């Protein structure tokens, strides 16, 4: 028996539907189809199987997940499996990872530059390299820009060199320009310059004031080399010549005051010197280097993949090494300066000649380390694909 109203089936002893109270009718194929239509109308859906299918064809069409073929029951429960579109979520996650990795890369590059700059400061103020700088610098070729060296009626052009100024100052002694250069190259002047520059470098590093350069100290250097001057001239200087040379040295007193440690500290400021001392210290170099390496951990925390860590880290280190090499080359080639900066160009050129080998080694080491990390990342990526 079957209810023509709600489609529920009962045994032959039942006469009415216990759900809706309708009278039951005998069960046959037509009543089954009617019950199925009623059930589908209640669910708000159309029949899923065409009416033209017979009982055998209907059984063949309905196959469950286990492979069993059977008749569809009059009442079936439909399970709806929701399908989520994760494209937008994946895209957002990738953008966040890229942004985080990019910021980390910039921070890592900044720490690399800070570490290299602190190391450069240590190189510039190193006593050994200061001595090498003093013996490499061609003082005779520097422009005589100080009015305390050249008098107003000297008649020398503005681009006159120190050698030209000394030649004018020694007029009447018989010294030629070549003699002046020869005396400088063989005198104790270079050693004196190296000692004074080392004192200034130590003053910048530790704050220990150097011995002040005075006209008297320069006179002493001159007197130490009188015998060398006599040999170059071919005759001995008399007391008048020596006193005349010493009077010319005294005219450099205003210039010596300008380069004194007290005047340098006054112009730069005590806070600036303190910052330079902290910045160029060994702990500062160690801290910036450790912070740069720590960025690799941040890369891993963001990307969760070793290949991405090696790619981002290697690319950043390679870029840092390339930048160091490029800047060293630019300053060595004197590209950042124009012809009017003769004094600065000369000092920078000599400085680069002294420290550029170390800077090239630092840049090459960074670039090589970055390249190795990139190659390692590519090797891991290919192994995963294979």
MARVO-332665 format. One record per residue (C-alpha): residue in one letter; x, y, z. Coordinates in steps of 0.25 Angstrom, whole numbers, padded with zeros to 4 digits, always signed. Example, Ala and Ser with C-alpha at 12.3 -4.5 7.8 and 13.67 -1.06 7.14 Angstrom:
% residues 2
A+0049-0018+0031;S+0055-0004+0029;
% end
This chain:
% residues 386
X+0000+0000+0000;X+0005+0014-0003;X+0000+0028+0001;X-0005+0036-0012;X-0003+0049-0004;X+0011+0048+0002;X+0017+0035-0005;X+0020+0027+0008;X+0019+0012+0006;X+0012+0003+0016;X+0009-0012+0017;X-0004-0018+0012;X-0011-0017+0025;X-0011-0002+0027;X-0022+0006+0021;X-0019+0020+0024;X-0006+0029+0024;X-0001+0031+0039;X+0006+0044+0034;X-0005+0051+0026;X-0017+0043+0029;X-0020+0040+0014;X-0026+0027+0009;X-0016+0017+0004;X-0016+0011-0010;X-0011-0002-0015;X+0004-0001-0019;X+0007-0002-0034;X+0016+0005-0044;X+0007+0016-0047;X+0005+0019-0032;X+0021+0018-0030;X+0023+0029-0041;X+0012+0037-0035;X+0019+0036-0021;X+0032+0040-0027;X+0026+0052-0034;X+0020+0056-0021;X+0033+0055-0013;X+0041+0063-0024;X+0030+0074-0023;X+0032+0075-0008;X+0047+0076-0010;X+0045+0087-0021;X+0053+0079-0031;X+0050+0073-0045;X+0051+0058-0047;X+0066+0055-0049;X+0063+0043-0058;X+0054+0043-0070;X+0041+0037-0069;X+0043+0028-0082;X+0053+0020-0074;X+0048+0006-0071;X+0050-0001-0058;X+0062-0009-0063;X+0068+0004-0070;X+0066+0011-0057;X+0074+0001-0049;X+0085+0002-0059;X+0086+0017-0058;X+0087+0018-0042;X+0100+0013-0038;X+0106+0016-0024;X+0120+0019-0021;X+0123+0004-0017;X+0119+0000-0031;X+0105-0006-0027;X+0094-0004-0037;X+0080-0004-0031;X+0067+0004-0031;X+0066+0018-0026;X+0057+0018-0014;X+0045+0027-0014;X+0052+0036-0003;X+0066+0039-0004;X+0075+0049+0004;X+0084+0058-0005;X+0098+0062+0001;X+0103+0075-0004;X+0118+0076-0004;X+0122+0091-0004;X+0134+0094-0014;X+0142+0106-0009;X+0150+0115-0019;X+0164+0117-0012;X+0169+0125-0024;X+0167+0139-0017;X+0173+0133-0004;X+0185+0128-0011;X+0188+0141-0018;X+0187+0149-0005;X+0196+0139+0002;X+0206+0140-0009;X+0206+0156-0009;X+0208+0156+0006;X+0220+0147+0005;X+0226+0155-0006;X+0224+0168+0001;X+0230+0162+0014;X+0242+0156+0006;X+0244+0169-0001;X+0244+0177+0012;X+0254+0167+0018;X+0263+0168+0006;X+0264+0183+0007;X+0267+0182+0022;X+0277+0171+0019;X+0284+0180+0009;X+0284+0192+0018;X+0291+0184+0029;X+0301+0179+0019;X+0304+0193+0014;X+0305+0198+0029;X+0315+0186+0032;X+0323+0189+0020;X+0323+0204+0023;X+0328+0201+0037;X+0339+0192+0032;X+0343+0203+0022;X+0344+0213+0033;X+0353+0203+0041;X+0362+0202+0028;X+0363+0217+0026;X+0368+0219+0040;X+0377+0207+0041;X+0391+0211+0045;X+0398+0202+0034;X+0389+0208+0023;X+0391+0222+0028;X+0406+0220+0027;X+0404+0214+0013;X+0395+0226+0009;X+0405+0236+0014;X+0416+0230+0006;X+0407+0229-0006;X+0401+0243-0006;X+0408+0252-0016;X+0409+0265-0007;X+0417+0272-0017;X+0405+0271-0027;X+0394+0276-0018;X+0388+0290-0021;X+0394+0301-0012;X+0380+0306-0008;X+0383+0312+0005;X+0386+0327+0005;X+0395+0325+0017;X+0405+0317+0008;X+0404+0327-0004;X+0406+0342-0002;X+0397+0351-0010;X+0408+0356-0019;X+0414+0342-0022;X+0409+0343-0036;X+0405+0328-0036;X+0392+0324-0043;X+0381+0318-0035;X+0384+0304-0039;X+0398+0305-0034;X+0403+0293-0027;X+0411+0291-0014;X+0423+0289-0022;X+0421+0302-0029;X+0419+0309-0016;X+0432+0304-0010;X+0439+0308-0022;X+0435+0322-0020;X+0438+0322-0006;X+0452+0317-0008;X+0455+0327-0019;X+0470+0331-0019;X+0474+0318-0013;X+0477+0312-0026;X+0467+0300-0024;X+0460+0295-0037;X+0446+0289-0037;X+0452+0275-0039;X+0462+0278-0027;X+0450+0281-0018;X+0443+0268-0022;X+0456+0260-0020;X+0458+0266-0006;X+0444+0262-0002;X+0444+0248-0007;X+0457+0245+0001;X+0454+0254+0013;X+0448+0250+0026;X+0436+0258+0022;X+0427+0246+0018;X+0430+0239+0032;X+0426+0252+0039;X+0413+0252+0031;X+0410+0238+0034;X+0412+0240+0049;X+0403+0252+0049;X+0392+0245+0041;X+0393+0233+0050;X+0391+0242+0062;X+0378+0248+0055;X+0373+0235+0052;X+0375+0230+0066;X+0368+0243+0071;X+0356+0240+0062;X+0356+0225+0067;X+0358+0227+0082;X+0357+0242+0085;X+0372+0242+0089;X+0377+0256+0084;X+0389+0256+0075;X+0401+0264+0076;X+0399+0278+0071;X+0406+0281+0058;X+0413+0295+0060;X+0422+0303+0051;X+0434+0299+0061;X+0431+0284+0058;X+0432+0287+0043;X+0445+0295+0045;X+0451+0283+0052;X+0447+0274+0041;X+0454+0284+0031;X+0467+0285+0040;X+0467+0269+0040;X+0468+0270+0025;X+0478+0282+0023;X+0489+0272+0020;X+0481+0266+0009;X+0478+0280+0003;X+0493+0283+0004;X+0496+0270-0004;X+0485+0274-0015;X+0490+0288-0016;X+0505+0285-0017;X+0508+0295-0006;X+0504+0297+0009;X+0493+0306+0013;X+0498+0318+0022;X+0490+0323+0034;X+0483+0333+0026;X+0477+0323+0016;X+0473+0315+0028;X+0466+0326+0035;X+0460+0331+0022;X+0454+0317+0020;X+0449+0316+0035;X+0442+0330+0033;X+0435+0324+0021;X+0430+0312+0029;X+0425+0322+0040;X+0415+0327+0030;X+0408+0313+0030;X+0404+0315+0044;X+0389+0320+0041;X+0388+0307+0032;X+0393+0298+0044;X+0382+0304+0053;X+0371+0300+0043;X+0376+0286+0043;X+0378+0285+0058;X+0370+0274+0066;X+0362+0285+0074;X+0358+0292+0061;X+0353+0279+0055;X+0345+0275+0067;X+0339+0289+0067;X+0335+0289+0053;X+0330+0274+0053;X+0324+0274+0067;X+0326+0265+0079;X+0314+0257+0076;X+0318+0254+0062;X+0332+0249+0066;X+0325+0241+0077;X+0316+0235+0066;X+0328+0232+0057;X+0335+0225+0068;X+0323+0216+0071;X+0320+0213+0057;X+0335+0209+0054;X+0336+0200+0066;X+0338+0185+0065;X+0324+0182+0073;X+0317+0191+0062;X+0323+0183+0051;X+0319+0170+0058;X+0305+0174+0061;X+0302+0179+0047;X+0308+0166+0041;X+0299+0157+0051;X+0287+0165+0047;X+0289+0163+0033;X+0290+0148+0035;X+0278+0148+0044;X+0270+0152+0032;X+0271+0138+0026;X+0263+0133+0038;X+0253+0144+0035;X+0252+0139+0020;X+0250+0125+0025;X+0239+0129+0035;X+0232+0136+0023;X+0234+0126+0012;X+0235+0113+0019;X+0244+0107+0008;X+0259+0106+0007;X+0259+0109-0007;X+0252+0122-0006;X+0261+0126+0006;X+0274+0123-0003;X+0268+0131-0014;X+0264+0143-0007;X+0276+0143+0002;X+0286+0140-0009;X+0280+0150-0018;X+0281+0161-0007;X+0296+0157-0004;X+0300+0157-0018;X+0294+0171-0020;X+0301+0176-0008;X+0314+0170-0013;X+0312+0176-0027;X+0309+0190-0021;X+0322+0190-0013;X+0330+0186-0025;X+0323+0197-0034;X+0325+0208-0023;X+0339+0204-0021;X+0341+0205-0036;X+0334+0218-0038;X+0343+0225-0027;X+0356+0218-0032;X+0353+0224-0046;X+0349+0238-0040;X+0336+0238-0047;X+0328+0245-0036;X+0337+0258-0036;X+0339+0269-0046;X+0352+0276-0050;X+0350+0287-0040;X+0351+0277-0028;X+0366+0275-0030;X+0370+0274-0015;X+0358+0265-0012;X+0361+0256-0025;X+0376+0255-0021;X+0373+0250-0007;X+0362+0241-0011;X+0370+0235-0022;X+0381+0232-0012;X+0372+0227-0002;X+0366+0217-0012;X+0379+0213-0017;X+0382+0208-0003;X+0369+0202+0002;X+0362+0198-0012;X+0369+0184-0012;X+0362+0181+0002;X+0349+0187-0003;X+0350+0178-0016;X+0352+0166-0007;X+0340+0169+0001;X+0331+0172-0011;X+0336+0159-0018;X+0334+0151-0005;X+0319+0156-0004;X+0316+0154-0019;X+0322+0140-0019;X+0314+0136-0006;X+0301+0141-0013;X+0304+0133-0026;X+0307+0120-0018;X+0293+0122-0011;X+0286+0124-0024;X+0292+0112-0030;X+0289+0104-0018;X+0275+0108-0019;X+0274+0105-0033;X+0280+0091-0031;X+0269+0088-0020;X+0258+0093-0029;X+0262+0083-0040;X+0264+0072-0030;X+0249+0074-0025;X+0244+0074-0040;X+0251+0061-0043;
% end
